Amino acid sequence: MAGEPLLKVQGVETYYGNIRALAGVDISVDKGEIVSLIGANGAGKSTLMMTICGSPQARVGSVIFDGEDITRLPTHLIARKRIAQSPEGRRIFPRMTVFENLQMGAGLDNLKFFNEDVEKIFTLFPRLKERQSQRGGTLSGGEQQMLSIGRALMARPKLLLLDEPSLGLAPLIVKGIFAAIKKLNQEEGLTVFLVEQNAFAALKLSDRAYVMVNGKVTMSGSGKELLANPEVRAAYLEGGRH
């Protein structure tokens, strides 16, 4: 499973103008791990995800990926390091077909694997195969989320960033998407960093997790430890499934 850190965020502070959104954040994701970041809406989770991708850039601290400092790199060069993101709100290309959306995700240096990679995604998400000639904008929310993840996987990432993959989706669809993430991790060793408001689903899936409050990491531990933690249960799991 886990080994040396693939991603290290050290003392990161990110600002929007004069407003500090992240206040000295430290996290690490080892190769082969699924790590999640949970917290309330507005805690800074998506800002951390975007800071890793270089937009906005950290004003203080560093982001190290695969042993290289990427803190000051522009987003397109970070993507070439094989970090792929399925962003919050999915952001697929609504006027393009499912197949064309997947084409957009493929890296130029991976084109020789294109057919193989498309087939892999259709095996992972059979619904996308059925709808491959349909426009992205006509898909259901769950299908759009599958497409967003599929498009990110076309880049053959070393690190997959998932920002709120369960947002607005029915529990059954969420279960299917999280099962697909687990399968990729177990069968292909894909490293995943997951930002998620659905704390129960995220902690159940994750090897390790962090809790973020007001731009600071306040707690960390294994998924099981945090699921059992009384503070976490009270703040994020009460009223949900246990």
C-alpha positions, 0 to 999 in steps of 0.5 A: 500500500503506502510508501514514500510521500507522493504529495507533501503540502508544507506550511501552505498559506493561500490568500484571496486578496488580503483574506487568508483562506489557508493558514499553515496547512500540512498534509501528505499523501503517500503513493498508493493511498486514498487520503481524504480531507473533510470539513464543513462548507467554506472550511478551505478544502477546495482552496487547498485542492486548487492551490495544489493545482497552482491556481491560486498559488500558495503565498507561503509554504510549499507543495512538493509532488514526486520529490519536485517543488511545484509551488510556483509552477503554472497550472498547465505544467502541473497537469503535465506532471500527471496530476489530474483533477475532477473538479467540484461541480464536475465542469464537463464540456456540455456541448461535447459528446461523452467520447469527445470529453474523454478525448479532451482528458487524454494527454498528448504523450498518451495517445498511443494508449487512447483506445485502451484507456477509453475501454478501461473507463467504459469498463469502470463506468458502463453507463458512459459506454451506452451514452458515448455519443450523447452530449455531456450536458444531457447526462444525469448528475451521476453520469456527469460525475462519472464522465468528470472522473473518466476524463481525469483518468484519461491523463493516466495520472500518478495522483487523482484529485477528486473535489466533492465527487458526491455533491448533489448525487443520490446515495446509490450513485455515490456508492457506485462512484466510491466503489469505482475509486476503491477499485482503481486504488486496489487494482491499479495502485492509483493514489487518490486525494479526496475532498468531500463533505460526505464525511461518512463515505469519505472516511470509510473509503480512506486509508487516512484523513484530515479534518479542516476547520477555517483554513487549518488542519485540526485533526488527522488519523486513519479513516477508522480512527476518525470515524470512531472519534467522538468530536468528528462524529458530533461535527460531521456524522450525527444525523448521517449514517453510522 
